[in-house]
Amino acid sequence: MVETLADGTAFEVEFSDRNGRTYESLGLRSEQIMVLHFESAAIASNSTQQSPKVRSPFP
């Protein structure tokens, strides 16, 4: 996320490759964004708890 706009109801989101080069920059409304959480495979394999399931807000 690059910038918060419209009092937190819209955001400028930048997508970049592994080298940090931007390949897309979009303006999105908050209902178009899904928050994801990263957990490395090493940590996940050592965890005794199940990761929560992520539901998409998109139909």
CNS distance restraints for C-alpha pairs under 8 A (distance, minus, plus):
assign (resid   1 and name CA) (resid  11 and name CA) 6.94 0.50 0.50
assign (resid   1 and name CA) (resid  12 and name CA) 6.08 0.50 0.50
assign (resid   1 and name CA) (resid  13 and name CA) 4.36 0.50 0.50
assign (resid   1 and name CA) (resid  14 and name CA) 6.03 0.50 0.50
assign (resid   2 and name CA) (resid  11 and name CA) 7.44 0.50 0.50
assign (resid   2 and name CA) (resid  12 and name CA) 5.45 0.50 0.50
assign (resid   2 and name CA) (resid  13 and name CA) 5.49 0.50 0.50
assign (resid   2 and name CA) (resid  14 and name CA) 6.28 0.50 0.50
assign (resid   3 and name CA) (resid  11 and name CA) 5.71 0.50 0.50
assign (resid   3 and name CA) (resid  12 and name CA) 5.10 0.50 0.50
assign (resid   3 and name CA) (resid  13 and name CA) 7.23 0.50 0.50
assign (resid   4 and name CA) (resid   8 and name CA) 5.60 0.50 0.50
assign (resid   4 and name CA) (resid   9 and name CA) 7.77 0.50 0.50
assign (resid   4 and name CA) (resid  10 and name CA) 6.23 0.50 0.50
assign (resid   4 and name CA) (resid  11 and name CA) 4.61 0.50 0.50
assign (resid   4 and name CA) (resid  12 and name CA) 6.50 0.50 0.50
assign (resid   5 and name CA) (resid   9 and name CA) 6.55 0.50 0.50
assign (resid   5 and name CA) (resid  10 and name CA) 4.95 0.50 0.50
assign (resid   5 and name CA) (resid  11 and name CA) 5.32 0.50 0.50
assign (resid   5 and name CA) (resid  12 and name CA) 7.33 0.50 0.50
assign (resid   6 and name CA) (resid  10 and name CA) 5.69 0.50 0.50
assign (resid   8 and name CA) (resid  30 and name CA) 7.73 0.50 0.50
assign (resid   9 and name CA) (resid  29 and name CA) 5.88 0.50 0.50
assign (resid   9 and name CA) (resid  30 and name CA) 5.40 0.50 0.50
assign (resid  10 and name CA) (resid  27 and name CA) 6.94 0.50 0.50
assign (resid  10 and name CA) (resid  28 and name CA) 5.55 0.50 0.50
assign (resid  10 and name CA) (resid  29 and name CA) 4.23 0.50 0.50
assign (resid  10 and name CA) (resid  30 and name CA) 5.54 0.50 0.50
assign (resid  11 and name CA) (resid  27 and name CA) 5.63 0.50 0.50
assign (resid  11 and name CA) (resid  28 and name CA) 5.32 0.50 0.50
assign (resid  11 and name CA) (resid  29 and name CA) 6.30 0.50 0.50
assign (resid  11 and name CA) (resid  30 and name CA) 7.12 0.50 0.50
assign (resid  12 and name CA) (resid  25 and name CA) 6.92 0.50 0.50
assign (resid  12 and name CA) (resid  26 and name CA) 5.65 0.50 0.50
assign (resid  12 and name CA) (resid  27 and name CA) 4.49 0.50 0.50
assign (resid  12 and name CA) (resid  28 and name CA) 6.35 0.50 0.50
assign (resid  13 and name CA) (resid  25 and name CA) 5.66 0.50 0.50
assign (resid  13 and name CA) (resid  26 and name CA) 5.30 0.50 0.50
assign (resid  13 and name CA) (resid  27 and name CA) 6.25 0.50 0.50
assign (resid  13 and name CA) (resid  28 and name CA) 7.12 0.50 0.50
assign (resid  14 and name CA) (resid  22 and name CA) 6.68 0.50 0.50
assign (resid  14 and name CA) (resid  23 and name CA) 7.91 0.50 0.50
assign (resid  14 and name CA) (resid  24 and name CA) 5.93 0.50 0.50
assign (resid  14 and name CA) (resid  25 and name CA) 4.33 0.50 0.50
assign (resid  14 and name CA) (resid  26 and name CA) 6.45 0.50 0.50
assign (resid  15 and name CA) (resid  22 and name CA) 5.71 0.50 0.50
assign (resid  15 and name CA) (resid  23 and name CA) 6.00 0.50 0.50
assign (resid  15 and name CA) (resid  24 and name CA) 5.20 0.50 0.50
assign (resid  15 and name CA) (resid  25 and name CA) 6.17 0.50 0.50
assign (resid  16 and name CA) (resid  20 and name CA) 5.38 0.50 0.50
assign (resid  16 and name CA) (resid  21 and name CA) 5.11 0.50 0.50
assign (resid  16 and name CA) (resid  22 and name CA) 4.09 0.50 0.50
assign (resid  16 and name CA) (resid  23 and name CA) 5.44 0.50 0.50
assign (resid  16 and name CA) (resid  24 and name CA) 7.01 0.50 0.50
assign (resid  17 and name CA) (resid  21 and name CA) 5.49 0.50 0.50
assign (resid  17 and name CA) (resid  22 and name CA) 6.56 0.50 0.50
assign (resid  17 and name CA) (resid  23 and name CA) 7.00 0.50 0.50
assign (resid  28 and name CA) (resid  32 and name CA) 6.12 0.50 0.50
assign (resid  28 and name CA) (resid  33 and name CA) 7.22 0.50 0.50
assign (resid  29 and name CA) (resid  33 and name CA) 7.14 0.50 0.50
assign (resid  31 and name CA) (resid  57 and name CA) 7.43 0.50 0.50
assign (resid  32 and name CA) (resid  57 and name CA) 7.64 0.50 0.50
assign (resid  32 and name CA) (resid  58 and name CA) 7.64 0.50 0.50
assign (resid  34 and name CA) (resid  56 and name CA) 6.70 0.50 0.50
assign (resid  34 and name CA) (resid  57 and name CA) 6.89 0.50 0.50
assign (resid  36 and name CA) (resid  54 and name CA) 7.57 0.50 0.50
assign (resid  39 and name CA) (resid  43 and name CA) 6.65 0.50 0.50
assign (resid  39 and name CA) (resid  44 and name CA) 6.43 0.50 0.50
assign (resid  40 and name CA) (resid  44 and name CA) 6.18 0.50 0.50
assign (resid  41 and name CA) (resid  45 and name CA) 6.05 0.50 0.50
assign (resid  42 and name CA) (resid  46 and name CA) 6.50 0.50 0.50
assign (resid  43 and name CA) (resid  47 and name CA) 6.19 0.50 0.50
